[in-house]
Amino acid sequence: MRSALPIHTSGSPPFSNAKTRECSRKRPRTLRTRIVSDSPVLAGHQGQRLLETLDAVLEHERWGDEIFTTVCMLAISPDRRTARVHRAGHPRPLLFGPDGVRALPEEPRGPALGLLPGLEWPAQDVELGDAWGLMLYTDGLIEGCVGDGGERLDLEGLLELAAAAHARGERGEALIAGLAAEAERLNGDVLSDDLAVLLLSRGEL
């Protein structure tokens, strides 16, 4: 049985061997870090079934047809060596390993929740190995600008920042805080969107 972790701004993994940290910026200049505690998965569902449930709840509860949300859901195998990822329009997680940092593949994936009924969100199986880190984040981290031309940081820029930080030996809370601070520095001001970063890791990288 896999341990399931639905990813939003406050994930709650049901296992304790791996280290999980969350960093949220709800208001400008506010930085919070904490160890995420255990909690059950919504209604015991996982994968496609959970996303279908969330999609139905969103459609029923939202106040306008234009409202949608993105989700990234992670399920870790019992031996902690593989993960199953479902993405619903959410940015690609970063995988840290002994050889560096890379983004998970673009496909397979599904659309954001709340767009069309009857959609599917295919799973992506990822080999993790013995020592790894998975970083999930909201798009507030990558939608800041770089310089005066209006170009956004985007995934490519985040990968460069993460690779440089990892090479300097930054890990855990220092890694999260450093990436958020550098994205803000490049933006030239406080990031305009709320920012949440979740780092789940196992072993020594």
N, C-alpha and C positions, 0 to 999 in steps of 0.2 A: 504494500500500500504506500502511495506517495504522500508526503506532507505537502499540503496545498497552501499557497500564499497568494491571495488576490492582491494585486498591487494598485494602490491609489495613493493618496497623500499620507496614509498611516497604515502600513502593512502590519500584520500580526502573525508571525510564523509559529506553528505549534511544535517547534523543536528548539533545543537549547545548545546543541554542540556548535552550531555555526553562530558567528557574531553578526548581529543586525543593528544598524544604526540608521537613524532618520534625521534629516536636517530640513527644517521648514523655515521659510521666510514668509510669514503672513502679513507683515507690515514692513516698511522700509527700516533698515538697521536693526531688525530683530532676528536673532539667530538662535535656534533651539536644537539641541541634540539630546537624544535619550536612547536607552536600550528598549527595544519594542517588546512588550510582554505577550504572553500566549493568549489566544482567543480562538473560538471555533470558526470554521468557514461557514459562510452564509447558508443556512438551511441544510448543511451537509453536502451541498452540491459542489462539483468541480467541473473544470473544462467547459465544453460546449453547453452543457446543461445550466451551469451557473451563469454564463453570459446570456443565454436565452432568458433566464429569470430576471437578470438585471435589466435587459433590454425591455422586457414586458413591464417591469416596475417603472422604468423611466418613461415609457410611452404613456402609462396611466397617470403618473404624478406630475409630469411637466406642464407648465402653463402656456407653452407655445410650441408649434410644430418645428420651429427652428432650433430648439434646444437639443443638444446631443452631448455625449461624453466619450472620452477615450479611456481605455483600460489596458493594462498589461498584467497578466496573471501567470504566476510561476508555481510549478509543482516540483518539489525536490524528491528524488528517489530515496529509499531508506538507507542506501549505502553512501548517499551524498555525492555520488560521482556523475550523475546525470540529472538533467532538468527538462521539464516539458513546459513550453512557453506558449501562451495564447495572447495575441495582440489584437486589440480592437482599435485601430487608428492611432495607437500610442507610439511615441518615439522608441527607437530601437535601444535595448539595454546594452551596456558595455560589459564585456567579459575581460577580467584581469587574470593573467596567468603568469607562470614563470618566464615566458618568452615575451611578455608585453601586454598590450591592450588592443582589443578589436571590438567592433560592433557585431552584434548577432546579425545573421543574414536578413535581408529585407523580406524575403518570402520563406515560408507561407505566413499569411496574415489575413485579417478581416477588416471590415470598415468600422468606424466609430459606432457606438450604440446610439439608437434613436433615429437612424437615417431611413431604413427600409425594413419592413417585417420579413421574417422567414429567412434571414441570412445565416451564414455559417462562419465560424471563426476557427480555421484549421490549426492544429497543434504543430509546434516545431520542437523536435527533440535535440538537446544540446549535450555534448560530452563535456564534462567539467574537469575530470581528473582528480588528483589528490589534494591539490592546493589551488584555490580559485577565489575570485571575488566577482560578484554580479552587482552592477550599479543600475538602478532604475530611477527615473527622474521625470518631472513634468516638463512640458515644453517651455516653461518660463526660463529654464537654464540655457536654452539654445536659441531663443528668439530675440535676445539682446543684440544690439548693433555692434559692429566692429569698425572703428574709425568714423570718419565724417561722411562716407559715401552711402550710408544706409544699408550696407551689406550686413546680413545677419551672421551670427556665430555658426549656427546650424551644427549638424552632426560632425562634419569634417573638422570644424574648429574645435569642438569639444574633444574629439579624439586626439588632436594635437596637444591640447592642454592636459588631458588625462595621461597620455604617454609620457610627457615631460615630467609631470608630478610623480608618476610611478617610478620613473628612472631616478628621480631624486630621493626615492625611498619613502615618500609620503604614503601613509596608510590610514585607514579608519577615519576618525573624526578630522584629522589634519588634512586628509585627502579631500573630504567633502567640503570643509570650510575653505580650503585653498581654491578649489574649482569655482565655488560660488563667488569668492572674492575676485578672482581673475576675470570671470565673466562680467562682473559688475564694473571692474576697472576698464575693460575693453569697451563696455557700453558707455562709459563716461558719466554714468549716473546710476542711481538705484534702478534695478531691473523693474520694468513696469508690471510684469505679471507675477502672481504668486509662484513661489519656488519650493519644491519638495524633492529631496534626494534620499533614496533608500539604498544602503550598501549592505549586502549580505555576503559574508565571506567564510571560508573554511581553510584552516592550515596557514602556514607561513609562506608568503610569496617573496 
